[in-house]
């Protein structure tokens, strides 16, 4: 959805900065600059870095609400005992941008909910 929104805005004349997690699509529109990130923390850092210079931000990524406390950079070998994963709240990108938003900026966010969807 983020790529579709970015392309639509660029076709209307906007200069777009697209902060993108790992995806299998791309765009070649000359008015879209893609900033590739891997983690929710990287997406947060880039969003907070570029938002002050933007007229608007549209947040369409489905960033997880929780992040593993311990992360591994390779596959874990199977063991006989149970594995316990500790999670911490993921930094809230929309809330952070809302705190630094200026009066003349627009901030639009989407939320995926599994209840109370009406």
C-alpha positions as YAML, in Angstrom:
chain: A
units: angstrom
residues:
- id: 1
  name: UNK
  ca: [0.00, 0.00, 0.00]
- id: 2
  name: UNK
  ca: [2.86, 2.39, 0.79]
- id: 3
  name: UNK
  ca: [4.34, 2.03, -2.68]
- id: 4
  name: UNK
  ca: [0.94, 2.63, -4.32]
- id: 5
  name: UNK
  ca: [0.40, 5.78, -2.22]
- id: 6
  name: UNK
  ca: [3.93, 7.00, -2.99]
- id: 7
  name: UNK
  ca: [3.48, 6.50, -6.74]
- id: 8
  name: UNK
  ca: [0.09, 8.22, -6.73]
- id: 9
  name: UNK
  ca: [1.49, 11.23, -4.90]
- id: 10
  name: UNK
  ca: [4.55, 11.41, -7.15]
- id: 11
  name: UNK
  ca: [2.35, 11.28, -10.25]
- id: 12
  name: UNK
  ca: [0.52, 14.33, -8.85]
- id: 13
  name: UNK
  ca: [3.83, 16.21, -8.51]
- id: 14
  name: UNK
  ca: [4.94, 15.44, -4.95]
- id: 15
  name: UNK
  ca: [8.56, 14.80, -4.03]
- id: 16
  name: UNK
  ca: [8.28, 11.56, -2.04]
- id: 17
  name: UNK
  ca: [10.62, 9.96, 0.49]
- id: 18
  name: UNK
  ca: [9.56, 6.35, 1.01]
- id: 19
  name: UNK
  ca: [10.89, 4.56, 4.10]
- id: 20
  name: UNK
  ca: [10.53, 0.91, 3.16]
- id: 21
  name: UNK
  ca: [11.06, -2.33, 4.97]
- id: 22
  name: UNK
  ca: [11.99, -5.48, 3.06]
- id: 23
  name: UNK
  ca: [9.52, -5.99, 0.19]
- id: 24
  name: UNK
  ca: [9.49, -7.68, -3.21]
- id: 25
  name: UNK
  ca: [8.32, -4.62, -5.11]
- id: 26
  name: UNK
  ca: [10.00, -1.42, -6.18]
- id: 27
  name: UNK
  ca: [9.34, 1.77, -8.07]
- id: 28
  name: UNK
  ca: [11.30, 3.60, -10.70]
- id: 29
  name: UNK
  ca: [9.46, 6.91, -10.42]
- id: 30
  name: UNK
  ca: [12.10, 9.67, -10.47]
- id: 31
  name: UNK
  ca: [10.34, 11.69, -7.74]
- id: 32
  name: UNK
  ca: [10.43, 8.87, -5.19]
- id: 33
  name: UNK
  ca: [13.53, 8.43, -3.03]
- id: 34
  name: UNK
  ca: [13.49, 5.06, -1.27]
- id: 35
  name: UNK
  ca: [15.18, 4.68, 2.12]
- id: 36
  name: UNK
  ca: [15.58, 0.95, 2.78]
- id: 37
  name: UNK
  ca: [15.38, -0.31, 6.37]
- id: 38
  name: UNK
  ca: [15.30, -3.75, 7.95]
- id: 39
  name: UNK
  ca: [14.00, -3.29, 11.48]
- id: 40
  name: UNK
  ca: [11.25, -1.33, 13.19]
- id: 41
  name: UNK
  ca: [13.98, 0.62, 15.03]
- id: 42
  name: UNK
  ca: [15.58, 1.62, 11.72]
- id: 43
  name: UNK
  ca: [12.17, 2.66, 10.37]
- id: 44
  name: UNK
  ca: [11.63, 4.77, 13.49]
- id: 45
  name: UNK
  ca: [15.08, 6.39, 13.23]
- id: 46
  name: UNK
  ca: [14.68, 7.29, 9.55]
- id: 47
  name: UNK
  ca: [11.10, 8.54, 9.99]
- id: 48
  name: UNK
  ca: [12.05, 10.81, 12.89]
- id: 49
  name: UNK
  ca: [15.10, 12.04, 10.96]
- id: 50
  name: UNK
  ca: [13.25, 13.05, 7.78]
- id: 51
  name: UNK
  ca: [9.81, 14.12, 9.09]
- id: 52
  name: UNK
  ca: [10.85, 17.64, 10.22]
- id: 53
  name: UNK
  ca: [11.62, 18.53, 6.59]
- id: 54
  name: UNK
  ca: [8.39, 17.10, 5.18]
- id: 55
  name: UNK
  ca: [4.95, 18.59, 4.56]
- id: 56
  name: UNK
  ca: [3.24, 15.32, 5.46]
- id: 57
  name: UNK
  ca: [3.79, 11.73, 6.49]
- id: 58
  name: UNK
  ca: [1.57, 8.80, 5.60]
- id: 59
  name: UNK
  ca: [2.23, 5.78, 7.78]
- id: 60
  name: UNK
  ca: [1.03, 2.62, 6.07]
- id: 61
  name: UNK
  ca: [3.51, 0.01, 7.33]
- id: 62
  name: UNK
  ca: [2.24, -2.78, 9.56]
- id: 63
  name: UNK
  ca: [4.96, -2.46, 12.19]
- id: 64
  name: UNK
  ca: [4.67, -5.06, 14.94]
- id: 65
  name: UNK
  ca: [3.59, -3.89, 18.38]
- id: 66
  name: UNK
  ca: [6.29, -6.02, 20.03]
- id: 67
  name: UNK
  ca: [9.96, -6.75, 19.37]
- id: 68
  name: UNK
  ca: [12.09, -9.62, 20.72]
- id: 69
  name: UNK
  ca: [14.40, -8.50, 23.54]
- id: 70
  name: UNK
  ca: [17.14, -10.80, 22.24]
- id: 71
  name: UNK
  ca: [17.68, -11.08, 18.50]
- id: 72
  name: UNK
  ca: [19.90, -13.55, 16.67]
- id: 73
  name: UNK
  ca: [21.63, -12.99, 13.36]
- id: 74
  name: UNK
  ca: [21.53, -16.68, 12.41]
- id: 75
  name: UNK
  ca: [19.26, -19.70, 12.78]
- id: 76
  name: UNK
  ca: [19.00, -21.13, 16.27]
- id: 77
  name: UNK
  ca: [19.63, -24.87, 16.57]
- id: 78
  name: UNK
  ca: [16.77, -26.97, 17.90]
- id: 79
  name: UNK
  ca: [17.06, -28.06, 21.52]
- id: 80
  name: UNK
  ca: [14.96, -30.41, 23.61]
- id: 81
  name: UNK
  ca: [13.86, -27.81, 26.17]
- id: 82
  name: UNK
  ca: [11.20, -25.20, 25.56]
- id: 83
  name: UNK
  ca: [12.22, -21.87, 24.14]
- id: 84
  name: UNK
  ca: [10.94, -18.74, 25.86]
- id: 85
  name: UNK
  ca: [10.90, -15.50, 23.94]
- id: 86
  name: UNK
  ca: [10.76, -12.22, 25.84]
- id: 87
  name: UNK
  ca: [9.13, -9.31, 24.01]
- id: 88
  name: UNK
  ca: [9.24, -5.57, 24.60]
- id: 89
  name: UNK
  ca: [6.95, -2.90, 23.13]
- id: 90
  name: UNK
  ca: [8.13, -1.67, 19.74]
- id: 91
  name: UNK
  ca: [8.72, 2.07, 19.58]
- id: 92
  name: UNK
  ca: [5.55, 3.82, 18.34]
- id: 93
  name: UNK
  ca: [6.49, 5.68, 15.16]
- id: 94
  name: UNK
  ca: [3.13, 7.47, 14.82]
- id: 95
  name: UNK
  ca: [3.23, 8.71, 18.42]
- id: 96
  name: UNK
  ca: [6.82, 9.92, 18.03]
- id: 97
  name: UNK
  ca: [5.99, 11.84, 14.85]
- id: 98
  name: UNK
  ca: [2.89, 13.26, 16.53]
- id: 99
  name: UNK
  ca: [5.08, 14.70, 19.29]
- id: 100
  name: UNK
  ca: [7.36, 16.52, 16.83]
- id: 101
  name: UNK
  ca: [4.67, 17.46, 14.29]
- id: 102
  name: UNK
  ca: [4.50, 21.15, 13.43]
- id: 103
  name: UNK
  ca: [1.23, 23.02, 12.94]
- id: 104
  name: UNK
  ca: [1.62, 23.12, 9.15]
- id: 105
  name: UNK
  ca: [2.35, 19.37, 8.77]
- id: 106
  name: UNK
  ca: [-0.08, 16.53, 8.12]
- id: 107
  name: UNK
  ca: [0.23, 13.13, 9.74]
- id: 108
  name: UNK
  ca: [-1.89, 10.23, 8.45]
- id: 109
  name: UNK
  ca: [-1.75, 6.74, 9.92]
- id: 110
  name: UNK
  ca: [-3.36, 3.38, 9.28]
- id: 111
  name: UNK
  ca: [-3.90, 0.78, 11.98]
- id: 112
  name: UNK
  ca: [-4.59, -2.91, 11.52]
- id: 113
  name: UNK
  ca: [-6.87, -4.11, 14.28]
- id: 114
  name: UNK
  ca: [-8.16, -7.62, 14.94]
- id: 115
  name: UNK
  ca: [-11.19, -6.47, 16.95]
- id: 116
  name: UNK
  ca: [-13.67, -3.59, 16.87]
- id: 117
  name: UNK
  ca: [-13.05, -3.20, 13.15]
- id: 118
  name: UNK
  ca: [-16.37, -1.48, 12.45]
...
